[in-house]
């Protein structure tokens, strides 16, 4: 089966999120099917087998399909594809069109999926109310975050809470900003970079420069907790605890949640949807949306190694059993094959 994946490798992504959660996950499909990539910046891969047709904004979807002849068209994230999709994409009707979303998607344009005649949306947050067929397939942790149960020893870790990400004024980051500010005041938040260390964390493909973000109305202060693509998996294993928040309006389990839990690090997070379905009980520590209890709960994790290890081991057990990338790749293959052969879409997670 030949799969044509339409994707824009978002080179401005500060943590390389689009690569780990999207592109690098997608490339694993090449082990099972004949995968072809098309989209802006795909020429960077310099592989004519994988990228047989270089992107050209004048190419129509009809032309692309005639050249590559796929059995399934797979788009990755509406936010990363909708701005450049050919105008006649919606007219393609003889090939199944699927979109694999990320940990967030555009909720403002309610009709986008329907207008473009998608046959199936694979959503990642469990909360999806658009008028097209859909299936829930949660995110997962890449194998680079894998931790063996026997290697979890919080007595040897830094007794602080780590955080990696931005603190920008993005409207869905209100809880994140409050959590960061609250923990900073208590001097228990680890990972902040000084000016002299800031630039070294931005690899060319992750983040060209801090200045390039000025168009977002951001400044260097918003990127104090960013680390480089290669450093990120290592840094997640340094502290006993790491901070996350739920997925904004979607309130789902974002990618960072799986990555922290896979690292043998105790997850401190705002409540997210379907936590028990995904992980069971006592696999993380929840704080209130107003952060009124976050300091107390953070100090409990920091000061009680037995407690933090207990939570972390429960999380690692759940991740290693159900939530690594290879688990999700098997689920994706089953979904795509069911769609191609006209069978019922498997719903491992019930939605």
C-alpha positions as CSV (number, residue, x, y, z in Angstrom):
1,X,0.0,0.0,0.0
2,X,1.3,3.4,-1.0
3,X,0.7,6.3,1.4
4,X,1.2,9.9,0.4
5,X,1.9,12.1,3.5
6,X,1.3,15.8,3.1
7,X,3.3,17.8,5.7
8,X,5.2,21.0,6.4
9,X,8.2,20.4,8.6
10,X,7.8,23.4,10.9
11,X,11.4,24.5,11.1
12,X,10.5,27.2,13.6
13,X,9.3,24.7,16.2
14,X,11.4,25.4,19.3
15,X,11.4,21.8,20.8
16,X,11.3,20.0,17.5
17,X,7.8,19.0,18.4
18,X,6.7,18.7,14.8
19,X,9.5,16.3,14.2
20,X,9.2,14.0,17.2
21,X,5.4,13.9,17.4
22,X,4.7,14.1,13.7
23,X,7.4,13.6,11.2
24,X,9.7,11.1,13.0
25,X,6.6,9.1,14.0
26,X,5.3,9.2,10.5
27,X,8.6,8.0,9.0
28,X,8.1,4.7,10.9
29,X,5.3,4.0,8.5
30,X,8.0,3.4,5.9
31,X,8.8,0.1,7.7
32,X,5.4,-1.2,6.8
33,X,4.2,0.6,3.6
34,X,5.5,2.5,0.6
35,X,5.6,6.0,2.2
36,X,6.0,9.1,0.1
37,X,6.3,12.7,1.5
38,X,5.2,15.9,-0.2
39,X,5.2,19.5,1.1
40,X,7.3,22.6,1.8
41,X,10.8,21.8,3.0
42,X,10.6,18.1,2.3
43,X,13.5,18.6,-0.1
44,X,15.7,18.8,2.9
45,X,15.6,15.0,3.2
46,X,17.3,14.6,-0.1
47,X,15.8,11.2,-0.7
48,X,14.1,10.7,-4.1
49,X,12.6,7.4,-3.0
50,X,10.9,9.1,0.0
51,X,10.3,12.4,-1.7
52,X,9.8,11.6,-5.4
53,X,8.2,15.0,-6.2
54,X,9.6,18.3,-4.9
55,X,7.1,20.8,-3.6
56,X,5.9,23.6,-6.0
57,X,3.1,25.9,-5.0
58,X,1.8,25.7,-8.5
59,X,1.2,21.9,-8.3
60,X,-2.5,21.0,-8.2
61,X,-3.6,18.1,-6.1
62,X,-4.7,16.3,-9.2
63,X,-1.2,16.6,-10.6
64,X,0.4,15.4,-7.4
65,X,-1.9,12.3,-7.2
66,X,-1.3,11.5,-10.9
67,X,2.5,11.6,-10.3
68,X,2.7,9.6,-7.1
69,X,-0.5,7.4,-7.4
70,X,-1.1,6.8,-3.7
71,X,-3.7,4.5,-2.2
72,X,-4.2,6.8,0.9
73,X,-3.5,10.5,1.4
74,X,-2.4,11.3,5.0
75,X,-2.2,14.9,6.2
76,X,-0.4,15.7,9.4
77,X,-2.0,18.3,11.6
78,X,-4.4,20.9,10.2
79,X,-2.3,23.7,11.6
80,X,0.7,22.5,9.7
81,X,-1.1,21.7,6.4
82,X,-4.1,24.0,5.8
83,X,-2.1,27.1,4.8
84,X,-0.4,25.4,1.8
85,X,-2.7,22.6,0.7
86,X,-3.5,22.9,-3.0
87,X,-6.9,24.6,-3.7
88,X,-8.3,21.5,-5.4
89,X,-7.5,19.2,-2.5
90,X,-11.2,19.0,-1.6
91,X,-12.0,17.8,-5.1
92,X,-10.0,14.5,-4.7
93,X,-12.7,11.9,-4.1
94,X,-11.4,8.6,-5.4
95,X,-8.7,8.2,-2.8
96,X,-9.2,8.0,1.0
97,X,-8.1,11.2,2.8
98,X,-7.0,11.0,6.4
99,X,-5.7,13.6,8.8
100,X,-3.5,12.7,11.8
101,X,-3.8,15.5,14.3
102,X,-1.4,16.6,17.0
103,X,-1.9,17.5,20.6
104,X,-3.7,20.6,19.5
105,X,-5.6,21.6,16.5
106,X,-7.5,24.7,15.2
107,X,-10.9,24.8,16.8
108,X,-12.0,28.1,15.2
109,X,-12.7,26.9,11.7
110,X,-15.3,24.2,12.6
111,X,-16.0,23.2,9.0
112,X,-12.5,22.8,7.7
113,X,-12.4,19.0,7.8
114,X,-15.9,18.6,6.2
115,X,-15.2,21.3,3.6
116,X,-12.1,19.3,2.5
117,X,-13.9,16.0,2.3
118,X,-11.8,14.1,4.7
119,X,-12.8,10.4,5.1
120,X,-11.3,10.1,8.6
121,X,-9.8,12.3,11.3
122,X,-7.4,10.6,13.7
123,X,-7.6,13.0,16.7
124,X,-5.4,12.9,19.8
125,X,-7.3,14.7,22.5
126,X,-10.4,12.5,22.8
127,X,-12.6,15.6,22.5
128,X,-13.5,16.0,18.8
129,X,-16.9,17.4,17.7
130,X,-16.5,18.0,14.0
131,X,-19.0,16.6,11.4
132,X,-16.7,14.0,9.9
133,X,-15.9,10.4,10.9
134,X,-13.1,10.3,13.5
135,X,-11.2,8.0,15.9
136,X,-9.2,8.7,19.0
137,X,-5.6,7.6,18.9
138,X,-3.7,9.2,21.8
139,X,-0.2,10.6,21.5
140,X,2.8,8.6,22.7
141,X,6.4,8.9,23.8
142,X,9.2,8.3,21.4
143,X,11.5,5.4,22.3
144,X,14.3,7.9,23.1
145,X,12.4,8.7,26.3
146,X,12.2,5.0,27.3
147,X,13.2,4.2,30.9
148,X,13.7,0.8,32.4
149,X,11.9,0.4,35.8
150,X,15.1,-0.7,37.5
151,X,16.8,2.6,36.5
152,X,14.4,4.9,38.4
153,X,16.2,6.2,41.5
154,X,14.9,9.6,42.7
155,X,17.4,9.8,45.5
156,X,20.1,10.6,43.0
157,X,18.1,13.2,41.1
158,X,17.9,17.0,41.5
159,X,15.3,17.8,44.1
160,X,13.5,20.4,42.0
161,X,10.7,20.7,39.5
162,X,11.8,21.0,35.9
163,X,10.0,22.7,33.1
164,X,10.7,22.8,29.3
165,X,8.7,25.0,27.0
166,X,7.7,28.6,26.5
167,X,5.8,31.0,28.8
168,X,4.5,33.2,26.1
169,X,1.2,35.1,26.2
170,X,-0.5,32.5,24.0
171,X,-4.1,32.5,25.2
172,X,-4.2,28.8,26.1
173,X,-1.1,29.1,28.3
174,X,-2.7,31.0,31.2
175,X,-2.5,28.0,33.6
176,X,1.1,27.3,32.5
177,X,2.2,30.9,33.1
178,X,0.6,30.9,36.6
179,X,2.2,27.6,37.5
180,X,5.6,28.8,36.4
181,X,5.3,32.0,38.3
182,X,4.1,30.3,41.5
183,X,7.0,27.8,41.5
184,X,9.6,30.4,40.6
185,X,8.6,32.4,43.6
186,X,9.3,29.4,45.8
187,X,12.7,28.8,44.1
188,X,11.9,25.2,43.2
189,X,11.6,25.5,39.4
190,X,14.7,24.2,37.6
191,X,16.0,24.7,34.1
192,X,16.0,28.5,33.5
193,X,18.7,29.7,31.1
194,X,20.6,32.9,31.5
195,X,21.3,35.2,28.5
196,X,24.7,33.8,27.9
197,X,23.3,30.2,27.7
198,X,20.2,31.0,25.8
199,X,21.3,30.8,22.2
200,X,23.3,27.6,22.5
201,X,20.0,25.6,23.0
202,X,18.6,26.6,19.6
203,X,19.8,24.3,16.9
204,X,19.4,25.6,13.4
205,X,16.5,23.3,12.5
206,X,14.7,23.9,15.8
207,X,15.0,27.6,16.3
208,X,17.0,29.9,14.0
209,X,17.3,32.6,16.6
210,X,15.4,34.2,19.5
211,X,15.0,37.3,17.3
212,X,13.0,35.3,14.8
213,X,10.2,35.0,17.3
214,X,9.7,38.8,17.6
215,X,6.9,38.6,15.1
216,X,4.9,36.7,17.6
217,X,5.2,39.5,20.1
218,X,7.5,37.4,22.2
219,X,10.8,38.1,23.8
220,X,13.8,36.2,25.3
221,X,12.1,35.9,28.7
222,X,9.4,33.7,27.1
223,X,12.1,31.2,26.0
224,X,14.1,30.8,29.3
225,X,13.0,27.2,29.7
226,X,13.8,26.0,26.2
227,X,16.4,23.3,25.6
228,X,17.7,21.9,22.3
229,X,16.3,18.9,20.4
230,X,19.0,16.5,21.6
231,X,19.2,17.8,25.1
232,X,15.5,17.5,25.8
233,X,15.2,13.7,26.5
234,X,18.3,13.9,28.8
235,X,17.1,16.9,30.7
236,X,13.8,15.3,31.4
237,X,15.6,12.7,33.5
238,X,17.6,15.1,35.7
239,X,15.0,16.2,38.2
240,X,12.5,14.2,40.4
241,X,9.6,16.1,38.9
242,X,8.6,17.9,35.8
243,X,5.7,20.4,35.1
244,X,3.1,20.1,32.4
245,X,-0.4,21.5,31.7
246,X,-3.4,20.2,29.9
247,X,-4.1,20.9,26.2
248,X,-5.8,24.3,26.4
249,X,-9.4,24.2,25.2
250,X,-9.1,20.6,24.2
251,X,-8.0,19.5,27.7
252,X,-6.3,16.5,26.4
253,X,-3.1,14.7,27.2
254,X,-0.4,16.7,25.4
255,X,2.8,15.1,24.1
256,X,4.8,16.4,27.0
257,X,2.7,14.4,29.4
258,X,3.8,11.1,27.8
259,X,7.4,12.2,27.5
260,X,7.7,13.1,31.2
261,X,6.1,9.9,32.3
262,X,8.2,7.8,30.0
263,X,11.3,9.4,31.5
264,X,10.8,8.0,35.0
265,X,10.1,11.6,36.2
266,X,7.1,12.4,38.4
267,X,4.5,14.3,36.4
268,X,3.0,17.4,38.0
269,X,0.1,18.5,35.8
270,X,-3.2,20.2,35.6
271,X,-6.1,17.7,35.2
272,X,-6.6,16.4,31.7
273,X,-9.3,14.4,30.1
274,X,-9.4,10.6,30.2
275,X,-6.4,10.3,32.5
276,X,-7.7,7.0,34.0
277,X,-8.5,5.5,30.6
278,X,-4.9,6.2,29.5
279,X,-2.8,5.5,32.6
280,X,-5.0,4.2,35.4
281,X,-4.5,5.5,39.0
282,X,-1.7,7.3,40.8
283,X,0.5,7.7,37.7
284,X,0.9,11.5,38.1
285,X,0.1,14.3,40.5
286,X,-2.6,16.8,39.7
287,X,-2.7,20.5,40.7
288,X,-5.7,22.8,40.6
289,X,-6.3,25.2,37.8
290,X,-5.8,28.2,40.1
291,X,-2.5,26.6,41.3
292,X,-3.5,27.1,44.9
293,X,-2.1,23.6,45.8
294,X,0.8,23.4,43.4
295,X,3.5,24.4,45.9
296,X,2.3,21.9,48.5
297,X,2.2,19.1,46.0
298,X,5.5,20.0,44.4
299,X,7.2,20.0,47.8
300,X,5.8,16.6,48.7
301,X,7.3,15.2,45.5
302,X,10.6,16.9,46.0
303,X,11.0,15.9,49.7
304,X,9.7,12.3,49.6
305,X,11.7,10.1,47.3
306,X,9.7,7.0,48.1
307,X,6.5,8.8,47.1
308,X,7.9,10.3,43.9
309,X,9.4,7.0,42.8
310,X,6.1,5.2,43.5
311,X,4.2,7.6,41.2
312,X,7.0,7.5,38.5
313,X,7.2,3.7,38.5
314,X,3.4,3.5,38.0
315,X,3.7,5.9,35.1
316,X,6.6,4.0,33.5
317,X,4.7,0.8,33.8
318,X,1.7,2.3,31.9
319,X,3.9,3.9,29.3
320,X,6.0,0.9,28.6
321,X,2.9,-1.3,28.3
322,X,0.7,1.0,26.1
323,X,2.2,4.4,25.2
324,X,5.5,4.2,23.3
325,X,5.7,5.1,19.6
326,X,5.7,1.5,18.4
327,X,2.4,0.8,20.2
328,X,0.8,3.8,18.4
329,X,2.3,2.8,15.1
330,X,0.7,-0.6,15.3
331,X,-2.6,1.2,16.0
332,X,-2.2,3.6,13.1
333,X,-1.4,0.7,10.7
334,X,-4.6,-1.1,11.8
335,X,-6.7,2.0,11.3
336,X,-5.3,2.7,7.8
337,X,-5.7,-0.8,6.6
338,X,-9.3,-1.0,7.9
339,X,-10.1,2.2,6.0
340,X,-8.4,1.0,2.8
341,X,-10.1,-2.4,2.9
342,X,-13.5,-1.0,3.9
343,X,-13.6,-2.6,7.3
344,X,-14.8,-1.1,10.6
345,X,-12.3,1.3,12.1
346,X,-10.7,-0.3,15.2
347,X,-11.2,1.8,18.3
348,X,-8.7,0.7,20.9
349,X,-9.4,3.6,23.1
350,X,-13.1,3.5,22.8
351,X,-13.8,6.7,20.8
